[in-house]
């Protein structure tokens, strides 16, 4: 018997009562617009924010998963990630980098910024599945 999240993804008749709340954090306006549109079409409740406002937006929206774009300052992104990890809501984090081999951080899932939407949706689902419950 396979556990949820292990092995291949099987189609399921189980539906969420509410869509996953996804916060998209970054600086690239075109990427944010396209990605939020595509994720919305797949049934996610998507909001957008800048790195500076990420913590406030995550707490206000009670985000389940936060996608952090790493195109800007790594120091600013690091502060935002640390604040999100230390927050009471403790959303799951997924990093979006232009080159994950070079820009990914140990301990956090990272995908290429312009990865196919199916791959990004799979990472969101995996991150939400293994999210720590709020304290």
The 8 nearest C-alpha neighbors of each residue, nearest first, counted from 0:
[[1, 2, 3, 5, 6, 4, 7, 9],
 [2, 0, 5, 3, 6, 4, 7, 8],
 [1, 3, 5, 4, 0, 6, 7, 8],
 [2, 4, 5, 1, 128, 6, 8, 125],
 [3, 5, 2, 125, 6, 128, 8, 7],
 [6, 4, 3, 2, 1, 7, 8, 125],
 [7, 5, 8, 4, 1, 2, 3, 9],
 [6, 8, 9, 5, 4, 1, 3, 10],
 [7, 9, 6, 10, 4, 5, 3, 11],
 [8, 10, 11, 7, 6, 3, 4, 12],
 [11, 9, 8, 12, 13, 7, 14, 3],
 [10, 12, 13, 9, 14, 8, 3, 15],
 [11, 13, 14, 10, 9, 15, 16, 8],
 [14, 12, 11, 15, 10, 16, 9, 3],
 [15, 13, 12, 16, 11, 17, 18, 10],
 [16, 14, 17, 18, 13, 19, 12, 42],
 [15, 17, 14, 18, 19, 13, 42, 43],
 [16, 18, 15, 19, 20, 14, 44, 43],
 [19, 17, 43, 44, 20, 15, 42, 16],
 [18, 20, 43, 44, 21, 63, 17, 64],
 [21, 19, 44, 62, 63, 45, 43, 18],
 [22, 20, 45, 64, 62, 65, 44, 63],
 [23, 21, 65, 46, 47, 45, 62, 66],
 [22, 24, 47, 66, 65, 46, 48, 67],
 [25, 23, 67, 48, 49, 50, 47, 66],
 [24, 26, 68, 49, 50, 27, 67, 23],
 [25, 27, 28, 49, 71, 70, 24, 68],
 [26, 28, 30, 29, 25, 31, 70, 68],
 [29, 27, 31, 30, 26, 32, 25, 33],
 [28, 30, 32, 31, 27, 33, 34, 26],
 [31, 29, 33, 27, 32, 28, 34, 113],
 [30, 32, 28, 34, 29, 33, 35, 27],
 [31, 33, 29, 35, 30, 34, 28, 36],
 [34, 32, 36, 30, 35, 31, 29, 37],
 [35, 33, 37, 31, 36, 32, 30, 38],
 [34, 36, 38, 32, 37, 33, 31, 45],
 [37, 35, 39, 33, 34, 38, 32, 40],
 [38, 36, 40, 34, 39, 35, 33, 41],
 [37, 39, 41, 35, 40, 36, 43, 34],
 [40, 38, 43, 36, 42, 41, 37, 35],
 [39, 41, 37, 38, 42, 36, 43, 35],
 [42, 40, 38, 39, 43, 37, 120, 36],
 [43, 41, 39, 40, 18, 38, 44, 19],
 [42, 44, 39, 18, 19, 38, 45, 41],
 [43, 45, 20, 21, 18, 19, 39, 42],
 [46, 44, 21, 22, 43, 35, 20, 39],
 [45, 47, 22, 23, 21, 44, 48, 35],
 [48, 46, 23, 22, 24, 45, 31, 49],
 [49, 47, 24, 53, 52, 23, 50, 25],
 [48, 50, 25, 24, 52, 51, 53, 26],
 [51, 49, 53, 52, 24, 25, 79, 76],
 [50, 52, 49, 53, 79, 54, 75, 48],
 [51, 53, 49, 50, 55, 54, 56, 48],
 [54, 52, 50, 56, 55, 51, 48, 57],
 [55, 53, 57, 56, 83, 52, 58, 82],
 [54, 56, 58, 52, 57, 53, 59, 60],
 [55, 57, 59, 53, 54, 58, 60, 52],
 [58, 56, 62, 54, 60, 61, 55, 59],
 [57, 59, 61, 55, 56, 60, 54, 88],
 [58, 60, 56, 57, 61, 55, 62, 54],
 [59, 61, 62, 57, 58, 56, 20, 46],
 [62, 60, 58, 57, 59, 63, 88, 20],
 [63, 61, 20, 57, 60, 64, 21, 22],
 [62, 64, 90, 20, 21, 19, 91, 127],
 [65, 63, 91, 21, 90, 62, 92, 127],
 [64, 66, 22, 92, 21, 23, 91, 67],
 [65, 67, 23, 93, 94, 24, 92, 22],
 [68, 66, 94, 24, 95, 25, 65, 93],
 [67, 69, 95, 25, 70, 24, 94, 96],
 [70, 68, 96, 71, 95, 67, 76, 73],
 [71, 69, 68, 96, 72, 97, 26, 25],
 [72, 70, 69, 73, 26, 76, 75, 68],
 [71, 73, 75, 74, 76, 70, 69, 77],
 [72, 74, 76, 75, 77, 71, 69, 70],
 [75, 73, 77, 72, 76, 78, 79, 71],
 [74, 76, 78, 72, 77, 73, 79, 50],
 [75, 77, 73, 79, 74, 78, 80, 72],
 [78, 76, 74, 80, 75, 79, 73, 81],
 [77, 79, 81, 75, 76, 80, 82, 74],
 [78, 80, 76, 82, 77, 81, 83, 50],
 [81, 79, 83, 77, 82, 78, 76, 84],
 [80, 82, 78, 84, 83, 79, 77, 85],
 [83, 81, 79, 85, 80, 84, 86, 78],
 [82, 84, 80, 86, 85, 81, 54, 79],
 [83, 85, 81, 89, 82, 86, 80, 90],
 [86, 84, 82, 83, 81, 89, 87, 88],
 [87, 85, 83, 89, 88, 84, 82, 54],
 [86, 88, 89, 133, 134, 85, 58, 84],
 [87, 89, 133, 86, 90, 58, 61, 134],
 [90, 88, 86, 84, 87, 133, 83, 91],
 [91, 89, 63, 64, 88, 62, 92, 65],
 [90, 92, 64, 130, 126, 65, 127, 63],
 [93, 91, 65, 64, 66, 90, 94, 126],
 [92, 94, 66, 108, 109, 67, 65, 107],
 [93, 95, 109, 67, 66, 68, 108, 96],
 [96, 94, 68, 112, 110, 111, 109, 67],
 [97, 95, 112, 69, 111, 98, 99, 102],
 [96, 98, 112, 111, 99, 95, 70, 102],
 [97, 99, 96, 100, 101, 102, 111, 103],
 [100, 98, 103, 102, 101, 96, 111, 110],
 [101, 99, 98, 102, 103, 96, 111, 109],
 [100, 102, 99, 98, 103, 96, 104, 97],
 [103, 101, 99, 98, 100, 96, 104, 97],
 [104, 102, 99, 109, 101, 100, 105, 96],
 [103, 105, 107, 106, 102, 109, 108, 94],
 [106, 104, 107, 103, 108, 109, 102, 100],
 [105, 107, 104, 108, 103, 109, 92, 93],
 [108, 106, 105, 104, 109, 93, 92, 94],
 [107, 109, 93, 94, 106, 110, 92, 103],
 [110, 108, 94, 93, 103, 95, 99, 107],
 [111, 109, 95, 99, 112, 94, 96, 114],
 [110, 112, 96, 114, 97, 113, 95, 99],
 [111, 113, 95, 96, 97, 114, 110, 68],
 [114, 112, 111, 115, 97, 30, 116, 95],
 [113, 115, 111, 112, 116, 118, 119, 110],
 [116, 114, 117, 118, 113, 119, 120, 111],
 [115, 117, 119, 118, 120, 114, 37, 38],
 [118, 116, 120, 115, 119, 121, 114, 122],
 [119, 117, 121, 116, 120, 115, 122, 114],
 [118, 120, 116, 122, 121, 117, 123, 115],
 [119, 121, 123, 117, 122, 118, 116, 124],
 [120, 122, 118, 124, 119, 123, 125, 117],
 [123, 121, 125, 119, 120, 124, 126, 118],
 [124, 122, 120, 126, 121, 125, 127, 119],
 [123, 125, 121, 127, 122, 126, 128, 120],
 [126, 124, 122, 128, 127, 123, 121, 129],
 [125, 127, 123, 129, 128, 124, 91, 130],
 [128, 126, 130, 124, 125, 129, 123, 91],
 [127, 129, 125, 126, 130, 124, 4, 3],
 [128, 130, 126, 127, 131, 125, 91, 4],
 [131, 129, 127, 91, 128, 126, 132, 90],
 [130, 132, 129, 133, 89, 91, 90, 127],
 [131, 133, 130, 134, 89, 88, 90, 129],
 [134, 132, 88, 89, 87, 131, 90, 130],
 [133, 87, 132, 88, 89, 131, 86, 85]]
